[in-house]
Amino acid sequence: MPRRVRIELAGYHHVYNRAVERKYILQNISDKDKFLEILNEVSEENRGQVMNFHFSNKNTFFN
């Protein structure tokens, strides 16, 4: 059965990623650079604006 269409709501969203089993998500500087590159591309493609972000080796947050 197909998934229902998601409703897109304008507004402020808080996004949080946390590593499973306390493993590292971003292991080195190049991983962090790639994460920022992808975040920038996705926000531009979806006409979104990243207001702030934080990332460490084990989690990421952005609004």
PDB file of N, CA, C, O and CB in Angstrom:
ATOM      1  N   MET A   1       0.845  -1.171   0.000  1.00  0.00           N
ATOM      2  CA  MET A   1       0.000   0.000   0.000  1.00  0.00           C
ATOM      3  C   MET A   1       0.896   1.241   0.000  1.00  0.00           C
ATOM      4  O   MET A   1       1.814   1.337   0.815  1.00  0.00           O
ATOM      5  CB  MET A   1      -0.965  -0.006   1.223  1.00  0.00           C
ATOM      6  N   PRO A   2       0.641   2.187  -0.900  1.00  0.00           N
ATOM      7  CA  PRO A   2       1.478   3.389  -0.968  1.00  0.00           C
ATOM      8  C   PRO A   2       1.347   4.249   0.285  1.00  0.00           C
ATOM      9  O   PRO A   2       0.318   4.261   0.960  1.00  0.00           O
ATOM     10  CB  PRO A   2       1.113   4.213  -2.196  1.00  0.00           C
ATOM     11  N   ARG A   3       2.405   4.950   0.560  1.00  0.00           N
ATOM     12  CA  ARG A   3       2.401   5.853   1.706  1.00  0.00           C
ATOM     13  C   ARG A   3       1.597   7.096   1.377  1.00  0.00           C
ATOM     14  O   ARG A   3       1.581   7.544   0.231  1.00  0.00           O
ATOM     15  CB  ARG A   3       3.837   6.232   2.115  1.00  0.00           C
ATOM     16  N   ARG A   4       0.935   7.648   2.368  1.00  0.00           N
ATOM     17  CA  ARG A   4       0.141   8.861   2.174  1.00  0.00           C
ATOM     18  C   ARG A   4       1.052  10.047   1.900  1.00  0.00           C
ATOM     19  O   ARG A   4       2.194  10.088   2.358  1.00  0.00           O
ATOM     20  CB  ARG A   4      -0.743   9.138   3.403  1.00  0.00           C
ATOM     21  N   VAL A   5       0.544  10.995   1.161  1.00  0.00           N
ATOM     22  CA  VAL A   5       1.289  12.206   0.841  1.00  0.00           C
ATOM     23  C   VAL A   5       1.520  13.004   2.115  1.00  0.00           C
ATOM     24  O   VAL A   5       0.604  13.209   2.911  1.00  0.00           O
ATOM     25  CB  VAL A   5       0.539  13.058  -0.213  1.00  0.00           C
ATOM     26  N   ARG A   6       2.742  13.447   2.294  1.00  0.00           N
ATOM     27  CA  ARG A   6       3.045  14.268   3.466  1.00  0.00           C
ATOM     28  C   ARG A   6       2.564  15.691   3.234  1.00  0.00           C
ATOM     29  O   ARG A   6       2.655  16.222   2.127  1.00  0.00           O
ATOM     30  CB  ARG A   6       4.558  14.252   3.776  1.00  0.00           C
ATOM     31  N   ILE A   7       2.063  16.288   4.276  1.00  0.00           N
ATOM     32  CA  ILE A   7       1.645  17.687   4.211  1.00  0.00           C
ATOM     33  C   ILE A   7       2.837  18.531   4.625  1.00  0.00           C
ATOM     34  O   ILE A   7       3.409  18.330   5.696  1.00  0.00           O
ATOM     35  CB  ILE A   7       0.394  17.969   5.128  1.00  0.00           C
ATOM     36  N   GLU A   8       3.205  19.467   3.782  1.00  0.00           N
ATOM     37  CA  GLU A   8       4.326  20.344   4.097  1.00  0.00           C
ATOM     38  C   GLU A   8       3.800  21.626   4.728  1.00  0.00           C
ATOM     39  O   GLU A   8       2.995  22.344   4.136  1.00  0.00           O
ATOM     40  CB  GLU A   8       5.160  20.658   2.829  1.00  0.00           C
ATOM     41  N   LEU A   9       4.262  21.891   5.917  1.00  0.00           N
ATOM     42  CA  LEU A   9       3.838  23.081   6.634  1.00  0.00           C
ATOM     43  C   LEU A   9       4.986  24.070   6.720  1.00  0.00           C
ATOM     44  O   LEU A   9       6.114  23.710   7.054  1.00  0.00           O
ATOM     45  CB  LEU A   9       3.331  22.722   8.035  1.00  0.00           C
ATOM     46  N   ALA A  10       4.684  25.301   6.416  1.00  0.00           N
ATOM     47  CA  ALA A  10       5.692  26.350   6.567  1.00  0.00           C
ATOM     48  C   ALA A  10       5.901  26.598   8.049  1.00  0.00           C
ATOM     49  O   ALA A  10       4.973  26.460   8.846  1.00  0.00           O
ATOM     50  CB  ALA A  10       5.267  27.663   5.834  1.00  0.00           C
ATOM     51  N   GLY A  11       7.080  26.953   8.404  1.00  0.00           N
ATOM     52  CA  GLY A  11       7.333  27.262   9.801  1.00  0.00           C
ATOM     53  C   GLY A  11       8.744  26.919  10.207  1.00  0.00           C
ATOM     54  O   GLY A  11       9.616  26.690   9.369  1.00  0.00           O
ATOM     55  N   TYR A  12       8.946  26.887  11.478  1.00  0.00           N
ATOM     56  CA  TYR A  12      10.248  26.666  12.086  1.00  0.00           C
ATOM     57  C   TYR A  12      10.319  25.215  12.534  1.00  0.00           C
ATOM     58  O   TYR A  12       9.455  24.755  13.281  1.00  0.00           O
ATOM     59  CB  TYR A  12      10.493  27.639  13.281  1.00  0.00           C
ATOM     60  N   HIS A  13      11.330  24.492  12.089  1.00  0.00           N
ATOM     61  CA  HIS A  13      11.462  23.074  12.432  1.00  0.00           C
ATOM     62  C   HIS A  13      12.814  22.823  13.089  1.00  0.00           C
ATOM     63  O   HIS A  13      13.827  23.397  12.691  1.00  0.00           O
ATOM     64  CB  HIS A  13      11.298  22.184  11.174  1.00  0.00           C
ATOM     65  N   HIS A  14      12.813  21.971  14.084  1.00  0.00           N
ATOM     66  CA  HIS A  14      14.039  21.581  14.776  1.00  0.00           C
ATOM     67  C   HIS A  14      14.369  20.155  14.342  1.00  0.00           C
ATOM     68  O   HIS A  14      13.541  19.258  14.495  1.00  0.00           O
ATOM     69  CB  HIS A  14      13.883  21.688  16.349  1.00  0.00           C
ATOM     70  N   VAL A  15      15.562  19.938  13.805  1.00  0.00           N
ATOM     71  CA  VAL A  15      15.967  18.621  13.315  1.00  0.00           C
ATOM     72  C   VAL A  15      17.138  18.140  14.162  1.00  0.00           C
ATOM     73  O   VAL A  15      18.087  18.882  14.415  1.00  0.00           O
ATOM     74  CB  VAL A  15      16.352  18.668  11.795  1.00  0.00           C
ATOM     75  N   TYR A  16      17.056  16.889  14.594  1.00  0.00           N
ATOM     76  CA  TYR A  16      18.059  16.328  15.489  1.00  0.00           C
ATOM     77  C   TYR A  16      18.427  14.929  15.016  1.00  0.00           C
ATOM     78  O   TYR A  16      17.544  14.110  14.761  1.00  0.00           O
ATOM     79  CB  TYR A  16      17.545  16.296  16.952  1.00  0.00           C
ATOM     80  N   ASN A  17      19.697  14.652  14.897  1.00  0.00           N
ATOM     81  CA  ASN A  17      20.199  13.314  14.578  1.00  0.00           C
ATOM     82  C   ASN A  17      21.097  12.866  15.713  1.00  0.00           C
ATOM     83  O   ASN A  17      21.926  13.632  16.204  1.00  0.00           O
ATOM     84  CB  ASN A  17      20.966  13.294  13.213  1.00  0.00           C
ATOM     85  N   ARG A  18      20.928  11.628  16.122  1.00  0.00           N
ATOM     86  CA  ARG A  18      21.790  11.094  17.173  1.00  0.00           C
ATOM     87  C   ARG A  18      22.311   9.738  16.732  1.00  0.00           C
ATOM     88  O   ARG A  18      21.570   8.951  16.142  1.00  0.00           O
ATOM     89  CB  ARG A  18      21.030  10.983  18.529  1.00  0.00           C
ATOM     90  N   ALA A  19      23.548   9.462  17.004  1.00  0.00           N
ATOM     91  CA  ALA A  19      24.178   8.209  16.603  1.00  0.00           C
ATOM     92  C   ALA A  19      23.594   7.034  17.378  1.00  0.00           C
ATOM     93  O   ALA A  19      23.226   7.161  18.546  1.00  0.00           O
ATOM     94  CB  ALA A  19      25.692   8.281  16.815  1.00  0.00           C
ATOM     95  N   VAL A  20      23.516   5.905  16.715  1.00  0.00           N
ATOM     96  CA  VAL A  20      23.082   4.661  17.343  1.00  0.00           C
ATOM     97  C   VAL A  20      24.282   4.051  18.060  1.00  0.00           C
ATOM     98  O   VAL A  20      25.399   4.077  17.544  1.00  0.00           O
ATOM     99  CB  VAL A  20      22.482   3.664  16.289  1.00  0.00           C
ATOM    100  N   GLU A  21      24.050   3.512  19.229  1.00  0.00           N
ATOM    101  CA  GLU A  21      25.087   2.852  20.025  1.00  0.00           C
ATOM    102  C   GLU A  21      26.296   3.753  20.287  1.00  0.00           C
ATOM    103  O   GLU A  21      27.421   3.273  20.426  1.00  0.00           O
ATOM    104  CB  GLU A  21      25.542   1.588  19.327  1.00  0.00           C
ATOM    105  N   ARG A  22      26.051   5.054  20.352  1.00  0.00           N
ATOM    106  CA  ARG A  22      27.098   6.042  20.647  1.00  0.00           C
ATOM    107  C   ARG A  22      28.259   6.014  19.652  1.00  0.00           C
ATOM    108  O   ARG A  22      29.379   6.405  19.979  1.00  0.00           O
ATOM    109  CB  ARG A  22      27.634   5.812  22.037  1.00  0.00           C
ATOM    110  N   LYS A  23      27.981   5.552  18.449  1.00  0.00           N
ATOM    111  CA  LYS A  23      29.005   5.561  17.401  1.00  0.00           C
ATOM    112  C   LYS A  23      29.080   6.955  16.792  1.00  0.00           C
ATOM    113  O   LYS A  23      28.135   7.737  16.897  1.00  0.00           O
ATOM    114  CB  LYS A  23      28.697   4.496  16.305  1.00  0.00           C
ATOM    115  N   TYR A  24      30.190   7.259  16.164  1.00  0.00           N
ATOM    116  CA  TYR A  24      30.374   8.560  15.538  1.00  0.00           C
ATOM    117  C   TYR A  24      29.611   8.656  14.224  1.00  0.00           C
ATOM    118  O   TYR A  24      29.631   7.723  13.420  1.00  0.00           O
ATOM    119  CB  TYR A  24      31.852   8.829  15.304  1.00  0.00           C
ATOM    120  N   ILE A  25      28.939   9.784  14.005  1.00  0.00           N
ATOM    121  CA  ILE A  25      28.300  10.080  12.724  1.00  0.00           C
ATOM    122  C   ILE A  25      29.324  10.773  11.833  1.00  0.00           C
ATOM    123  O   ILE A  25      29.538  10.379  10.686  1.00  0.00           O
ATOM    124  CB  ILE A  25      27.020  10.970  12.912  1.00  0.00           C
ATOM    125  N   LEU A  26      29.943  11.794  12.369  1.00  0.00           N
ATOM    126  CA  LEU A  26      30.933  12.591  11.640  1.00  0.00           C
ATOM    127  C   LEU A  26      32.302  12.268  12.236  1.00  0.00           C
ATOM    128  O   LEU A  26      32.618  12.683  13.351  1.00  0.00           O
ATOM    129  CB  LEU A  26      30.617  14.143  11.726  1.00  0.00           C
ATOM    130  N   GLN A  27      33.102  11.528  11.484  1.00  0.00           N
ATOM    131  CA  GLN A  27      34.341  11.000  12.048  1.00  0.00           C
ATOM    132  C   GLN A  27      35.554  11.898  11.856  1.00  0.00           C
ATOM    133  O   GLN A  27      36.537  11.782  12.589  1.00  0.00           O
ATOM    134  CB  GLN A  27      34.625   9.677  11.450  1.00  0.00           C
ATOM    135  N   ASN A  28      35.490  12.794  10.872  1.00  0.00           N
ATOM    136  CA  ASN A  28      36.654  13.644  10.620  1.00  0.00           C
ATOM    137  C   ASN A  28      36.201  14.946   9.960  1.00  0.00           C
ATOM    138  O   ASN A  28      35.011  15.136   9.706  1.00  0.00           O
ATOM    139  CB  ASN A  28      37.696  12.909   9.725  1.00  0.00           C
ATOM    140  N   ILE A  29      37.136  15.825   9.690  1.00  0.00           N
ATOM    141  CA  ILE A  29      36.818  17.138   9.117  1.00  0.00           C
ATOM    142  C   ILE A  29      36.150  17.007   7.754  1.00  0.00           C
ATOM    143  O   ILE A  29      35.233  17.768   7.444  1.00  0.00           O
ATOM    144  CB  ILE A  29      38.084  17.985   8.993  1.00  0.00           C
ATOM    145  N   SER A  30      36.589  16.064   6.940  1.00  0.00           N
ATOM    146  CA  SER A  30      35.975  15.925   5.609  1.00  0.00           C
ATOM    147  C   SER A  30      34.520  15.475   5.715  1.00  0.00           C
ATOM    148  O   SER A  30      33.697  15.876   4.891  1.00  0.00           O
ATOM    149  CB  SER A  30      36.770  14.923   4.753  1.00  0.00           C
ATOM    150  N   ASP A  31      34.182  14.645   6.718  1.00  0.00           N
ATOM    151  CA  ASP A  31      32.778  14.274   6.945  1.00  0.00           C
ATOM    152  C   ASP A  31      31.960  15.508   7.315  1.00  0.00           C
ATOM    153  O   ASP A  31      30.843  15.680   6.826  1.00  0.00           O
ATOM    154  CB  ASP A  31      32.666  13.202   8.060  1.00  0.00           C
ATOM    155  N   LYS A  32      32.498  16.354   8.162  1.00  0.00           N
ATOM    156  CA  LYS A  32      31.799  17.574   8.580  1.00  0.00           C
ATOM    157  C   LYS A  32      31.620  18.532   7.409  1.00  0.00           C
ATOM    158  O   LYS A  32      30.564  19.145   7.256  1.00  0.00           O
ATOM    159  CB  LYS A  32      32.563  18.269   9.714  1.00  0.00           C
ATOM    160  N   ASP A  33      32.660  18.659   6.582  1.00  0.00           N
ATOM    161  CA  ASP A  33      32.558  19.512   5.395  1.00  0.00           C
ATOM    162  C   ASP A  33      31.491  18.988   4.436  1.00  0.00           C
ATOM    163  O   ASP A  33      30.713  19.767   3.885  1.00  0.00           O
ATOM    164  CB  ASP A  33      33.916  19.597   4.678  1.00  0.00           C
ATOM    165  N   LYS A  34      31.453  17.672   4.239  1.00  0.00           N
ATOM    166  CA  LYS A  34      30.459  17.067   3.348  1.00  0.00           C
ATOM    167  C   LYS A  34      29.055  17.258   3.911  1.00  0.00           C
ATOM    168  O   LYS A  34      28.120  17.531   3.158  1.00  0.00           O
ATOM    169  CB  LYS A  34      30.753  15.565   3.143  1.00  0.00           C
ATOM    170  N   PHE A  35      28.899  17.118   5.224  1.00  0.00           N
ATOM    171  CA  PHE A  35      27.603  17.338   5.861  1.00  0.00           C
ATOM    172  C   PHE A  35      27.108  18.756   5.586  1.00  0.00           C
ATOM    173  O   PHE A  35      25.948  18.947   5.221  1.00  0.00           O
ATOM    174  CB  PHE A  35      27.696  17.089   7.379  1.00  0.00           C
ATOM    175  N   LEU A  36      27.976  19.745   5.757  1.00  0.00           N
ATOM    176  CA  LEU A  36      27.592  21.138   5.504  1.00  0.00           C
ATOM    177  C   LEU A  36      27.258  21.368   4.033  1.00  0.00           C
ATOM    178  O   LEU A  36      26.333  22.118   3.719  1.00  0.00           O
ATOM    179  CB  LEU A  36      28.714  22.085   5.936  1.00  0.00           C
ATOM    180  N   GLU A  37      27.991  20.739   3.142  1.00  0.00           N
ATOM    181  CA  GLU A  37      27.719  20.856   1.706  1.00  0.00           C
ATOM    182  C   GLU A  37      26.335  20.298   1.368  1.00  0.00           C
ATOM    183  O   GLU A  37      25.568  20.933   0.645  1.00  0.00           O
ATOM    184  CB  GLU A  37      28.804  20.120   0.891  1.00  0.00           C
ATOM    185  N   ILE A  38      26.021  19.116   1.888  1.00  0.00           N
ATOM    186  CA  ILE A  38      24.712  18.499   1.636  1.00  0.00           C
ATOM    187  C   ILE A  38      23.605  19.327   2.268  1.00  0.00           C
ATOM    188  O   ILE A  38      22.565  19.538   1.643  1.00  0.00           O
ATOM    189  CB  ILE A  38      24.673  17.057   2.180  1.00  0.00           C
ATOM    190  N   LEU A  39      23.803  19.800   3.490  1.00  0.00           N
ATOM    191  CA  LEU A  39      22.803  20.631   4.164  1.00  0.00           C
ATOM    192  C   LEU A  39      22.509  21.884   3.352  1.00  0.00           C
ATOM    193  O   LEU A  39      21.350  22.277   3.219  1.00  0.00           O
ATOM    194  CB  LEU A  39      23.280  21.015   5.573  1.00  0.00           C
ATOM    195  N   ASN A  40      23.535  22.509   2.812  1.00  0.00           N
ATOM    196  CA  ASN A  40      23.363  23.701   1.987  1.00  0.00           C
ATOM    197  C   ASN A  40      22.590  23.378   0.709  1.00  0.00           C
ATOM    198  O   ASN A  40      21.674  24.114   0.341  1.00  0.00           O
ATOM    199  CB  ASN A  40      24.726  24.308   1.640  1.00  0.00           C
ATOM    200  N   GLU A  41      22.947  22.292   0.031  1.00  0.00           N
ATOM    201  CA  GLU A  41      22.263  21.902  -1.206  1.00  0.00           C
ATOM    202  C   GLU A  41      20.785  21.607  -0.964  1.00  0.00           C
ATOM    203  O   GLU A  41      19.925  22.063  -1.717  1.00  0.00           O
ATOM    204  CB  GLU A  41      22.941  20.678  -1.822  1.00  0.00           C
ATOM    205  N   VAL A  42      20.497  20.848   0.082  1.00  0.00           N
ATOM    206  CA  VAL A  42      19.110  20.473   0.380  1.00  0.00           C
ATOM    207  C   VAL A  42      18.288  21.696   0.763  1.00  0.00           C
ATOM    208  O   VAL A  42      17.137  21.818   0.342  1.00  0.00           O
ATOM    209  CB  VAL A  42      19.063  19.434   1.510  1.00  0.00           C
ATOM    210  N   SER A  43      18.851  22.595   1.545  1.00  0.00           N
ATOM    211  CA  SER A  43      18.091  23.788   1.938  1.00  0.00           C
ATOM    212  C   SER A  43      17.805  24.671   0.727  1.00  0.00           C
ATOM    213  O   SER A  43      16.729  25.261   0.639  1.00  0.00           O
ATOM    214  CB  SER A  43      18.857  24.588   3.008  1.00  0.00           C
ATOM    215  N   GLU A  44      18.752  24.771  -0.207  1.00  0.00           N
ATOM    216  CA  GLU A  44      18.513  25.554  -1.425  1.00  0.00           C
ATOM    217  C   GLU A  44      17.472  24.894  -2.323  1.00  0.00           C
ATOM    218  O   GLU A  44      16.595  25.575  -2.854  1.00  0.00           O
ATOM    219  CB  GLU A  44      19.819  25.742  -2.198  1.00  0.00           C
ATOM    220  N   GLU A  45      17.558  23.579  -2.498  1.00  0.00           N
ATOM    221  CA  GLU A  45      16.606  22.853  -3.346  1.00  0.00           C
ATOM    222  C   GLU A  45      15.181  22.964  -2.820  1.00  0.00           C
ATOM    223  O   GLU A  45      14.228  23.008  -3.597  1.00  0.00           O
ATOM    224  CB  GLU A  45      17.003  21.385  -3.448  1.00  0.00           C
ATOM    225  N   ASN A  46      15.042  23.009  -1.510  1.00  0.00           N
ATOM    226  CA  ASN A  46      13.716  23.045  -0.891  1.00  0.00           C
ATOM    227  C   ASN A  46      13.323  24.439  -0.434  1.00  0.00           C
ATOM    228  O   ASN A  46      12.348  24.605   0.299  1.00  0.00           O
ATOM    229  CB  ASN A  46      13.669  22.100   0.283  1.00  0.00           C
ATOM    230  N   ARG A  47      14.072  25.432  -0.859  1.00  0.00           N
ATOM    231  CA  ARG A  47      13.824  26.834  -0.516  1.00  0.00           C
ATOM    232  C   ARG A  47      13.699  27.034   0.990  1.00  0.00           C
ATOM    233  O   ARG A  47      12.867  27.807   1.465  1.00  0.00           O
ATOM    234  CB  ARG A  47      12.562  27.331  -1.209  1.00  0.00           C
ATOM    235  N   GLY A  48      14.533  26.329   1.715  1.00  0.00           N
ATOM    236  CA  GLY A  48      14.549  26.462   3.165  1.00  0.00           C
ATOM    237  C   GLY A  48      15.706  27.322   3.612  1.00  0.00           C
ATOM    238  O   GLY A  48      16.598  27.647   2.828  1.00  0.00           O
ATOM    239  N   GLN A  49      15.683  27.680   4.850  1.00  0.00           N
ATOM    240  CA  GLN A  49      16.749  28.492   5.409  1.00  0.00           C
ATOM    241  C   GLN A  49      17.186  27.858   6.721  1.00  0.00           C
ATOM    242  O   GLN A  49      16.367  27.633   7.611  1.00  0.00           O
ATOM    243  CB  GLN A  49      16.292  29.969   5.618  1.00  0.00           C
ATOM    244  N   VAL A  50      18.449  27.578   6.835  1.00  0.00           N
ATOM    245  CA  VAL A  50      18.987  27.047   8.083  1.00  0.00           C
ATOM    246  C   VAL A  50      19.352  28.240   8.955  1.00  0.00           C
ATOM    247  O   VAL A  50      20.236  29.028   8.619  1.00  0.00           O
ATOM    248  CB  VAL A  50      20.232  26.108   7.834  1.00  0.00           C
ATOM    249  N   MET A  51      18.665  28.354  10.067  1.00  0.00           N
ATOM    250  CA  MET A  51      18.875  29.492  10.959  1.00  0.00           C
ATOM    251  C   MET A  51      20.121  29.298  11.821  1.00  0.00           C
ATOM    252  O   MET A  51      20.886  30.238  12.036  1.00  0.00           O
ATOM    253  CB  MET A  51      17.648  29.701  11.850  1.00  0.00           C
ATOM    254  N   ASN A  52      20.320  28.085  12.308  1.00  0.00           N
ATOM    255  CA  ASN A  52      21.515  27.775  13.085  1.00  0.00           C
ATOM    256  C   ASN A  52      21.743  26.275  13.061  1.00  0.00           C
ATOM    257  O   ASN A  52      20.840  25.506  12.733  1.00  0.00           O
ATOM    258  CB  ASN A  52      21.387  28.291  14.543  1.00  0.00           C
ATOM    259  N   PHE A  53      22.935  25.870  13.405  1.00  0.00           N
ATOM    260  CA  PHE A  53      23.235  24.448  13.448  1.00  0.00           C
ATOM    261  C   PHE A  53      24.349  24.187  14.452  1.00  0.00           C
ATOM    262  O   PHE A  53      25.121  25.076  14.810  1.00  0.00           O
ATOM    263  CB  PHE A  53      23.629  23.929  12.052  1.00  0.00           C
ATOM    264  N   HIS A  54      24.400  22.959  14.881  1.00  0.00           N
ATOM    265  CA  HIS A  54      25.464  22.480  15.762  1.00  0.00           C
ATOM    266  C   HIS A  54      25.744  21.055  15.337  1.00  0.00           C
ATOM    267  O   HIS A  54      24.814  20.291  15.081  1.00  0.00           O
ATOM    268  CB  HIS A  54      25.067  22.571  17.297  1.00  0.00           C
ATOM    269  N   PHE A  55      26.987  20.694  15.260  1.00  0.00           N
ATOM    270  CA  PHE A  55      27.287  19.291  15.068  1.00  0.00           C
ATOM    271  C   PHE A  55      28.541  18.905  15.826  1.00  0.00           C
ATOM    272  O   PHE A  55      29.485  19.680  15.973  1.00  0.00           O
ATOM    273  CB  PHE A  55      27.443  18.975  13.591  1.00  0.00           C
ATOM    274  N   SER A  56      28.505  17.689  16.292  1.00  0.00           N
ATOM    275  CA  SER A  56      29.654  17.085  16.946  1.00  0.00           C
ATOM    276  C   SER A  56      29.818  15.706  16.316  1.00  0.00           C
ATOM    277  O   SER A  56      29.108  15.371  15.368  1.00  0.00           O
ATOM    278  CB  SER A  56      29.471  17.003  18.522  1.00  0.00           C
ATOM    279  N   ASN A  57      30.726  14.921  16.822  1.00  0.00           N
ATOM    280  CA  ASN A  57      30.951  13.604  16.228  1.00  0.00           C
ATOM    281  C   ASN A  57      29.748  12.678  16.373  1.00  0.00           C
ATOM    282  O   ASN A  57      29.542  11.798  15.537  1.00  0.00           O
ATOM    283  CB  ASN A  57      32.162  12.959  16.856  1.00  0.00           C
ATOM    284  N   LYS A  58      28.955  12.866  17.422  1.00  0.00           N
ATOM    285  CA  LYS A  58      27.885  11.915  17.713  1.00  0.00           C
ATOM    286  C   LYS A  58      26.475  12.439  17.483  1.00  0.00           C
ATOM    287  O   LYS A  58      25.524  11.661  17.559  1.00  0.00           O
ATOM    288  CB  LYS A  58      28.000  11.475  19.110  1.00  0.00           C
ATOM    289  N   ASN A  59      26.306  13.731  17.204  1.00  0.00           N
ATOM    290  CA  ASN A  59      24.956  14.231  16.950  1.00  0.00           C
ATOM    291  C   ASN A  59      25.003  15.519  16.143  1.00  0.00           C
ATOM    292  O   ASN A  59      26.025  16.201  16.067  1.00  0.00           O
ATOM    293  CB  ASN A  59      24.210  14.461  18.267  1.00  0.00           C
ATOM    294  N   THR A  60      23.855  15.826  15.542  1.00  0.00           N
ATOM    295  CA  THR A  60      23.707  17.075  14.795  1.00  0.00           C
ATOM    296  C   THR A  60      22.358  17.686  15.140  1.00  0.00           C
ATOM    297  O   THR A  60      21.389  16.970  15.392  1.00  0.00           O
ATOM    298  CB  THR A  60      23.834  16.837  13.254  1.00  0.00           C
ATOM    299  N   PHE A  61      22.300  19.004  15.151  1.00  0.00           N
ATOM    300  CA  PHE A  61      21.059  19.746  15.360  1.00  0.00           C
ATOM    301  C   PHE A  61      21.031  20.866  14.337  1.00  0.00           C
ATOM    302  O   PHE A  61      22.063  21.478  14.062  1.00  0.00           O
ATOM    303  CB  PHE A  61      20.947  20.305  16.829  1.00  0.00           C
ATOM    304  N   PHE A  62      19.887  21.137  13.779  1.00  0.00           N
ATOM    305  CA  PHE A  62      19.750  22.364  13.005  1.00  0.00           C
ATOM    306  C   PHE A  62      18.312  22.815  12.981  1.00  0.00           C
ATOM    307  O   PHE A  62      17.391  22.005  13.081  1.00  0.00           O
ATOM    308  CB  PHE A  62      20.263  22.170  11.586  1.00  0.00           C
ATOM    309  N   ASN A  63      18.121  24.126  12.847  1.00  0.00           N
ATOM    310  CA  ASN A  63      16.805  24.761  12.810  1.00  0.00           C
ATOM    311  C   ASN A  63      16.712  25.577  11.553  1.00  0.00           C
ATOM    312  O   ASN A  63      15.686  26.209  11.302  1.00  0.00           O
ATOM    313  CB  ASN A  63      16.555  25.642  14.061  1.00  0.00           C
TER     314      ASN A  63
END
